[in-house]
Amino acid sequence: MMSSKKIKWKSIVFILSCYKSKCTLEESEKQGSLGRLCLSDISISSSIEDLSISLVGSRLYTFSLEELREATHNFSWSNHIGEGGFGPVHKGFVDDRLRPGLKAQPVAVKQLDLDGLQGHREWLAEIIFLGQLRHPHLVKLIGYCSEDEHRLLVYEYMARGSLENQLFRRYSVALPWSTRMKIALGAAKGLAFLHEADKPVIYRDFKASNILLDSDYTAKLSDFGLAKDGPEGEDTHVTTRIMGTHGYTAPEYIMTGHLTTKSDVYSYGVVMLELLTGKRVVDKTRSQGQRSLVEWARPILRDHRKLQRIIDPRLEGQFPTKGAMKVAALTYKCLSHHPNPRPPMSDVVKILESLQDFDDDLIGPFVYVAVSESDQ
């Protein structure tokens, strides 16, 4: 039995249906509160049958395991496109022969590794968040499958894979500066959308491998398994057990377990630093002083005379000097040790929008003044 504080499954299907059909306020008040369904509203132990019934009215399709086997050629190795904490990912293809009205398109099918680090809760979180939240910079969840112990998720296919692969892959052409700034802006817009929703969402696992890129390098956030509903009302933070990825996690979250949207801003700053330098956030093969990218590079962001030492050498100087200075200043603020000086993601978006297609004369002095955290 679900507790009285949990939303009934009948209400869940109604809310998800309302999100699509825009039902009237009067109708919504009869069934329950109108708005996005939170993960905390649902009993994690509720039956899969109930979940399937509840999501019938949403924009998600339910697939059988056999259908997804056929779509991926039995999860063949030739269709294998990646692997993460959730499990293996295979490319597949779906069309209206599978479901009436289903657009013919390539898809990415993520399959839960039963022996892996994630499980039913993360699978459910993906469905609850991405089943309701739609934005040009969030990856689109098309549907899901649940049969016996099997848990699968079906997403739009992102042709260029993850930012991690594009940025750090050996023997590949370096991403141009303009492409890096386009990716940074798209990812910022996705985070800003989550943070500024009526019911804020804290992404909690912002990193290069979770930023997916389409054929035009449009960035979309993926993997909402660790996402949390943000604080509401007078609450300033969410207290939760510490999870995330080493190197990307905000220091105050590690120390206290207090999670806020500013925790995501720190993680965003780490990815910006990776885009600037072309280096991974943690790399034990580097010299002792450079193994932690943030510890090594953050102080240099304040010194424009040394900044060019850390900018990705593969760019071969092909970047706007003034634009790089502005990006460095923004990155420095995002990586503040304390959360208060970090800018909201809406401000990050405005700054990066002003830097798209930014060009300047590489010759001539530029005075860069970095504000210390003590002056904030």
CORVENWO-V528896 format. One record per pair of residues at least 6 apart in sequence whose C-alpha atoms are under 7 Angstrom apart, sorted by the first residue. I is the first residue (numbers start at 0). J is the second residue. D is the distance in whole Angstrom. If there is no record, write none. Layout:
# CORVENWO-V528896
{{I & J & D} {I & J & D}}
This chain:
# CORVENWO-V528896
{{1 & 42 & 6} {5 & 40 & 5} {5 & 41 & 6} {5 & 42 & 7} {6 & 40 & 6} {6 & 41 & 6} {8 & 49 & 7} {8 & 53 & 6} {9 & 53 & 7} {10 & 30 & 6} {10 & 31 & 7} {11 & 53 & 6} {12 & 53 & 4} {12 & 54 & 5} {12 & 55 & 7} {12 & 56 & 6} {14 & 33 & 7} {15 & 54 & 7} {15 & 56 & 6} {15 & 57 & 5} {15 & 131 & 7} {16 & 56 & 5} {16 & 57 & 5} {19 & 57 & 7} {27 & 33 & 6} {35 & 131 & 7} {37 & 228 & 7} {38 & 124 & 6} {38 & 127 & 6} {43 & 120 & 6} {59 & 130 & 7} {59 & 141 & 5} {59 & 142 & 5} {60 & 141 & 6} {60 & 142 & 4} {60 & 143 & 7} {61 & 142 & 6} {61 & 143 & 5} {61 & 144 & 6} {62 & 142 & 7} {62 & 143 & 6} {62 & 144 & 5} {63 & 144 & 6} {64 & 144 & 6} {64 & 146 & 7} {68 & 74 & 6} {70 & 91 & 5} {70 & 92 & 5} {70 & 93 & 6} {71 & 78 & 7} {71 & 89 & 7} {71 & 90 & 6} {71 & 91 & 4} {71 & 92 & 7} {74 & 89 & 6} {78 & 89 & 5} {78 & 90 & 5} {79 & 88 & 6} {79 & 89 & 4} {79 & 90 & 6} {80 & 88 & 6} {80 & 89 & 5} {80 & 90 & 6} {81 & 87 & 6} {81 & 88 & 5} {82 & 88 & 6} {84 & 115 & 7} {84 & 116 & 6} {84 & 117 & 6} {85 & 111 & 5} {85 & 112 & 6} {85 & 115 & 7} {85 & 116 & 7} {85 & 117 & 5} {86 & 109 & 7} {86 & 110 & 5} {86 & 111 & 5} {86 & 112 & 4} {86 & 115 & 7} {87 & 109 & 6} {87 & 110 & 6} {88 & 107 & 6} {88 & 108 & 5} {88 & 109 & 4} {88 & 110 & 6} {89 & 107 & 6} {89 & 108 & 5} {89 & 109 & 7} {90 & 105 & 7} {90 & 106 & 6} {90 & 107 & 5} {90 & 108 & 6} {91 & 105 & 6} {91 & 106 & 5} {91 & 107 & 6} {91 & 108 & 7} {92 & 104 & 6} {92 & 105 & 4} {92 & 106 & 6} {93 & 103 & 6} {93 & 104 & 6} {93 & 105 & 6} {94 & 101 & 5} {94 & 102 & 5} {94 & 103 & 4} {94 & 104 & 6} {95 & 101 & 5} {95 & 102 & 6} {95 & 103 & 7} {105 & 155 & 7} {105 & 156 & 6} {106 & 153 & 7} {106 & 154 & 6} {106 & 155 & 5} {106 & 156 & 4} {107 & 153 & 6} {107 & 154 & 5} {107 & 155 & 6} {107 & 156 & 5} {108 & 151 & 7} {108 & 152 & 6} {108 & 153 & 5} {108 & 154 & 6} {109 & 151 & 6} {109 & 152 & 5} {109 & 153 & 6} {110 & 150 & 6} {110 & 151 & 5} {110 & 152 & 7} {111 & 118 & 7} {111 & 149 & 7} {111 & 150 & 5} {111 & 151 & 6} {121 & 224 & 4} {121 & 225 & 7} {122 & 224 & 6} {124 & 223 & 6} {124 & 224 & 5} {125 & 222 & 7} {125 & 223 & 5} {125 & 224 & 5} {129 & 140 & 6} {130 & 140 & 7} {136 & 185 & 6} {136 & 186 & 7} {136 & 188 & 7} {136 & 189 & 5} {136 & 218 & 6} {136 & 219 & 4} {136 & 220 & 6} {137 & 189 & 6} {137 & 219 & 5} {137 & 220 & 5} {137 & 221 & 6} {138 & 155 & 7} {138 & 219 & 5} {138 & 220 & 6} {138 & 221 & 5} {139 & 154 & 6} {139 & 155 & 6} {140 & 153 & 6} {140 & 154 & 4} {140 & 155 & 7} {141 & 153 & 5} {141 & 154 & 5} {141 & 155 & 7} {142 & 152 & 6} {142 & 153 & 5} {143 & 151 & 6} {143 & 152 & 4} {143 & 153 & 6} {144 & 150 & 6} {144 & 151 & 5} {144 & 152 & 6} {145 & 151 & 7} {157 & 211 & 6} {157 & 212 & 6} {157 & 213 & 5} {158 & 212 & 7} {158 & 213 & 5} {158 & 214 & 5} {159 & 212 & 5} {159 & 213 & 5} {159 & 214 & 6} {160 & 211 & 5} {160 & 212 & 6} {161 & 207 & 7} {161 & 208 & 5} {161 & 209 & 7} {161 & 210 & 6} {161 & 211 & 4} {161 & 212 & 6} {162 & 207 & 5} {162 & 208 & 6} {162 & 210 & 6} {162 & 211 & 6} {162 & 212 & 7} {163 & 207 & 5} {163 & 208 & 5} {166 & 174 & 7} {166 & 277 & 6} {167 & 277 & 7} {173 & 313 & 6} {173 & 314 & 7} {175 & 314 & 7} {176 & 318 & 6} {177 & 356 & 6} {179 & 274 & 6} {180 & 355 & 7} {181 & 355 & 7} {182 & 216 & 7} {182 & 217 & 6} {182 & 218 & 5} {183 & 271 & 7} {184 & 348 & 6} {184 & 351 & 6} {184 & 352 & 7} {185 & 217 & 7} {185 & 218 & 5} {185 & 219 & 7} {186 & 218 & 6} {186 & 219 & 6} {186 & 220 & 7} {187 & 344 & 6} {187 & 347 & 7} {187 & 348 & 6} {188 & 348 & 6} {189 & 219 & 7} {189 & 220 & 7} {190 & 344 & 7} {191 & 344 & 5} {191 & 345 & 6} {193 & 199 & 6} {193 & 200 & 5} {193 & 201 & 7} {194 & 200 & 6} {194 & 201 & 7} {194 & 260 & 6} {198 & 229 & 7} {199 & 228 & 6} {199 & 229 & 5} {200 & 226 & 7} {200 & 227 & 6} {200 & 228 & 5} {200 & 229 & 5} {201 & 226 & 6} {201 & 227 & 5} {201 & 228 & 6} {201 & 229 & 6} {201 & 259 & 7} {201 & 260 & 6} {201 & 263 & 7} {202 & 223 & 7} {202 & 225 & 7} {202 & 226 & 4} {202 & 227 & 7} {202 & 263 & 7} {203 & 225 & 6} {203 & 226 & 6} {203 & 243 & 6} {203 & 263 & 6} {204 & 225 & 7} {204 & 243 & 5} {204 & 244 & 7} {205 & 263 & 7} {205 & 266 & 6} {205 & 267 & 7} {206 & 247 & 7} {206 & 266 & 7} {206 & 270 & 6} {207 & 270 & 6} {209 & 220 & 6} {209 & 221 & 5} {209 & 222 & 6} {210 & 218 & 6} {210 & 219 & 6} {210 & 220 & 5} {210 & 221 & 6} {211 & 218 & 6} {211 & 219 & 5} {211 & 220 & 6} {211 & 221 & 7} {212 & 218 & 5} {212 & 219 & 6} {229 & 237 & 6} {229 & 259 & 7} {230 & 236 & 5} {230 & 237 & 6} {236 & 257 & 6} {236 & 258 & 5} {236 & 259 & 5} {237 & 257 & 6} {237 & 258 & 5} {237 & 259 & 7} {238 & 256 & 6} {238 & 257 & 5} {238 & 258 & 6} {239 & 256 & 6} {239 & 257 & 7} {240 & 256 & 6} {241 & 253 & 6} {241 & 256 & 6} {246 & 280 & 6} {246 & 281 & 6} {247 & 266 & 5} {247 & 269 & 6} {248 & 266 & 6} {249 & 262 & 5} {249 & 265 & 6} {249 & 266 & 7} {250 & 336 & 7} {252 & 258 & 6} {252 & 262 & 7} {261 & 338 & 6} {261 & 341 & 7} {264 & 333 & 6} {264 & 341 & 7} {264 & 344 & 7} {265 & 333 & 5} {265 & 334 & 5} {268 & 330 & 5} {268 & 333 & 5} {268 & 334 & 5} {269 & 280 & 7} {271 & 330 & 6} {272 & 330 & 7} {273 & 279 & 6} {273 & 280 & 7} {275 & 310 & 5} {275 & 311 & 6} {276 & 309 & 6} {276 & 310 & 4} {276 & 311 & 4} {277 & 311 & 5} {280 & 291 & 6} {280 & 292 & 5} {280 & 293 & 7} {281 & 290 & 6} {281 & 291 & 5} {281 & 292 & 6} {282 & 290 & 5} {282 & 291 & 7} {283 & 290 & 5} {288 & 295 & 6} {289 & 295 & 5} {297 & 331 & 6} {299 & 305 & 6} {299 & 306 & 6} {300 & 306 & 6} {300 & 327 & 5} {300 & 328 & 7} {300 & 331 & 6} {301 & 328 & 7} {301 & 369 & 5} {303 & 324 & 7} {303 & 367 & 6} {319 & 357 & 7} {319 & 358 & 5} {319 & 359 & 5} {319 & 361 & 7} {320 & 359 & 7} {320 & 361 & 6} {321 & 359 & 7} {322 & 354 & 6} {322 & 357 & 6} {328 & 369 & 7} {332 & 340 & 7} {332 & 341 & 5} {332 & 342 & 7} {333 & 341 & 5} {333 & 342 & 6} {335 & 341 & 6} {340 & 375 & 6}}
